[in-house]
Amino acid sequence: QVRLVESGGGLVQAGGSLRLSCAASGYTISIMTMGWYRQAPGNQRELVAAITSGGTTNYADSVKGRFTISRDIARNTVYLQMNTLKPEDTAVYYCGAQHPSYQGPFWGQGTQVTVSS
């Protein structure tokens, strides 16, 4: 099993920045694809950014150029640096981990991000 604990959410004004952290335990993140997802009220959960075991990153079009996903393998932690935040970025942000030997992602408990206009 993989356990994920997110932190770093909060309330920020539009144009501000936040950095989310996702601390993993159980397996090393170096063998997993790690992703940040978000879910706003009434919406489906959507992928925001992901980083593969090989270090390749990809982003949703809505956050390209503003968000950066990174990882610290020694700390077994994945980060999401969010800059130039917009009110439409308001959501619960979840960390997800896809382990090569398990079906379906593991999820963290989520962290609330609220961007005020």
Disulfide bonds with the S-S distance in Angstrom:
Cys22-Cys95 2.08
